[in-house]
């Protein structure tokens, strides 16, 4: 799981297939079609959770006492799965109601792009 920490407002945003922004709007981003690679903008520090470790900790949540540790890390500045762009070059993404298409918003122009749902098996 990838998240963005905004250095301006100290908000943490979980990335998804659509554009998400921090509370102040200075930082934002989204996953690309493949669900692994992401693009983001702003004064952000990308963070990661080791998915397996996180899910395991969730599954054994104790009733009392200390919570279960899981692996979280700061993603390096240069990382092939996280692309940082300047705010002006970022194209926000909004998923249509039918969840099979994406509207890419660049300024005043809207462009409809068909994508595959990477979160479920499709044949």
N, C-alpha and C positions, 0 to 999 in steps of 0.2 A: 504494500500500500504506500502510495506517495502522498506527501502533504507539503504545503508551503507555509513557512513561518514569515510573516511580514515584519520587516525591521522598523516600519513606521508605526503601526498600531499594535504590534505584538500579538496579532490574531494568528490562529493556525487554521488552514483551510485544507480539507481533504479533496483531492482531485477526483474528477468524474469525467464522463464522456462529454458533458456540457461544461461551458465556462463557469467557473466559480471564482469569486473574489473575496478578499478580506473585508473587514468592516469598513475600512477607510477607502477601499477601492484602488489603492496604489499597487496591489499585488493580485495576480490571478493566473489562471491557466486551466488546462484540460488534458485528458488522455487523448492520444491519437487513436485512429481506427483499431489498431491492433491490441489496445488495452494494456500495453506494456510501456510504450514510449509516450512521453508527455512534452508539452510545450508550455512555457510560462513567461511572465513578464514582471517587471517591477523590482523593488528592493527586497527580494525574497531569498530565503535560505531553504533549499529543498531538504525535506526529511523523509526517512523511510522507516517502515515497520517490516520486520521479517514476517511475512504472512503466516507461515506455519507456526512460528513461536507465538504470535499474537492470538491466533485461533485456539491454540492449546491453552494459553493462559485464560482465555475467555471460558473455555469448557470446564476448567477446574477452579472457577471463582469460589473462594472460601466464604463461608457465612460470616465469619468474624476474623479479626486480626489483620495481618499484613496481606496485601494483594499479591498476586503472582507476578514475578518479573517476566518480561519478554524482551526480545531484542529490537531496539530502535537505534537508528543511526543518522548522522548528518551525511547527506549525499554530496560527493565532491563537486567542486565548482565545474570541473570538466568531467562530464559523464555522458556516455553515448545515448542513454535513455531519457535524459532530461535536457531539453534545448531551451536556452534563455534567449529571448528576443527583446528588443526595445519596445516600449508600450505602443508606439506609433505603428510598428510592423505587426503587432498581434492581431489576429483575426478571431473574434469570439465565435463560439459555437453554441447553438441552441437546438435541442432535439425537438422535432415535430411531434404532434400528438400521437401519430401512428407508430412512433419509435423506430421507423425504418428509414427515415431520412433526417438529414441535418441541415439546418440553415446556417451558413457561414456569413457572419456579418463583418463587412469591411467598410467602415464609413457609412455612406448612405446606400450602397449597393448590397443587395441580398442575392446569394447564389445557392441554389438547391443542389445538394450532393447526396447521392444514395450511398448508404453504408450497410455493412453486414453487422448483425448483433454479435459481438465478440464474447458476450457473457453467457450465451447458451449454445448448445450444439445444434447447428443447422445443417441439413444434408441437401 
